[in-house]
């Protein structure tokens, strides 16, 4: 029997600007939000019913708690690429948690697809506490999610609140979310495990170890991070240092069995991880092979020169990955289109289907049964312009992209539906592709020109020639 398909083109082209729930308080729906179906209850009438679906259940993590709509908020300032919130702590006379606050519950932008083999989601906010990632995941209709384990712009953060752990575990159970399989936390951008300087190395390692420990305490099995860069050392030494840090962390009982997942990178130069060869070299030096893996970022590998756009190109790239690294190490995907062309070495994410990769690349991935069950996390731009031309975040973009990716399974690329969707998305991203493409071309022309020798270079050359003459 043919599978009934929703009109994904109509869904993706709708102009919705629905804000997401942030931290302890979910947002009010905007006037341009999703329309209710005929006969649907109003928000006030449906409020209690939605608590069970989108919020923590009425049974809280602690037996003495009775307020179903209270959740914990964090004591520390939490910053990530989604939201920035500073929680307020208040001293109360009652001997109860000072981190509770009422929340407003909104229905999800899209319903989570049940009984699916695909785990698709996005990088969600933990503002107010790590447990709020679950609310934000359900809000966008996701079956997978990424998050930062703590403030990624600070070297040190307060220890994770034990109550937040309780709520995280409880809400995962309530919403049937298996964090061990579908959560892919992202490491801090400050960390560089390739740094040779003892002080910098310790600082990076301590942050790395702290994240792994938090993952273990939350029951999360995967942890994704950028390998590092060799600015202060050679590439070979940097790779050895990265592997040494991973081995040291694996030997610490506090990290449990968390798998350290190396992310593929877009750039070359001093960045480690821009080739499959780099990743393979690190894995070769890791002692416990069961605790190391790879996250393939579609934008990054494309910018690095690995094509995915046609079935043939996709097959070649995956075969190359298997030959150089091994598909058994592929643990997750970052699902992003690219505003920059192939071999550009530019890390510029685009919404699905609007970039140089195009919709066909994601059709190839979504229909590859080998990767069903792996976390596939969107890191696509989620901003849009409001009536005043100001950039605002619209989590509805992620909700619709998740449904679009799910709809690609079994879709005929020669069908009118696919062709119309592909054409519309390419038109949507045309301006940005042209802008970034022109930048790449200008840089290529500039790099191709003979470089003028500096006075220092000329002096060094003369001295070198004089030394040769003396010999």
Buried (B, 14 or more C-beta within 10 A) or exposed (E): EEEEEEEBBEBBBEEBBBBBBBBBBBBEBBEBBBEEEEEEEEBEEBBEEBBBBBBBBEEBBEEEBEEBBBBBBBBBBBBBBBBBBEBEEEEEEEEEBBBBBEBBBBBBBBEBBEEEEBBBBBBBBBBBBBBBBBBBBBBBBBBBBBBBBBBBBBEEBEEBBEBBBBBBBBBBBBBEBBBBBBBBBBBBEEBBBBBBEEEBBEBBBEBBBBBBBBBBBBBBBBBBBBBBBBEBBEBEEBBBBBBBBBBEBBEEEEBBEBBBBBBBBBBBEBBBBBBBEBBBBBBEBBEEEEBBBBBBBBBBBBBBBBBBBEBEBBEBBBEEBBEBBEEEBBBBBBBBBBBBBBBBBBBBBBBBBBBBBBBBBBBBBBBEEEBBBBBBBBBBBBEBEEEEEEEBBBBBBBBBBBBBBBBBBEBEBEEEBBEEBBEBBBEBBEEBBEEBBEBBEEEEEEEEEEEEEEEEEEEEEEEEEEEEEEE
